[in-house]
């Protein structure tokens, strides 16, 4: 009887040792834990240069060079918000591209300077003379990056680089002819301007030119 009691005690000790070893293994955290990441990463600092969502859904960032380039405009126009401006520029870009393809002069006129409007008008008139119709579609939201913004005398100027993937469908005058579909990636530098202190705060497109993709 005493021997059985001794065996019971021995088995209990062995079980306690095994459980302790299991706890040492299973009770430890394996791999990187969320709190490890929190300790290893520096805290994010708030910044006024966090740009709106871009085409890929990632927040863009205005670099130090761009921030320095807009300092002159900010000094003349403290209310200039580069983030809101970029958001509006993207909307204007899409509206203008679609309106030009559709030949929508009424939509284009308040968004363009007279010089650019005259150039667009010539392109629309030439397309109409050929009897063609055109539709422009954005395959993805365009990416917009602020290249520069400045102020000279009473005129504010801002340059935005757009990268877009477009599908243009041109329908010929001949109803029997097949529509021509062209998909392409376009990189352009658009220059917007507005008059400082004017009652109309809107920017208008003053120039377009090719840009590096």
ABEGO torsion letter per residue (X at the ends): XAAAAAAAAAAAAAAAAAAAAAAAAAABBBEBBAAAAAAABBBBBBBAABBBBBAAGBBBBBBAAAAAAAAAAAAABAABBAAAAAAAAAAAAAAAAAAAAAGBAAAAAAABBAAAAAAAAAAAAAAAAAGBBBBBBBABBBBBBBABBBBBEABBBBBBBBBBBBBBBBBBABAABBBBBBBBBBBBBBBBBBBBGBABABBBBABBBBBBX
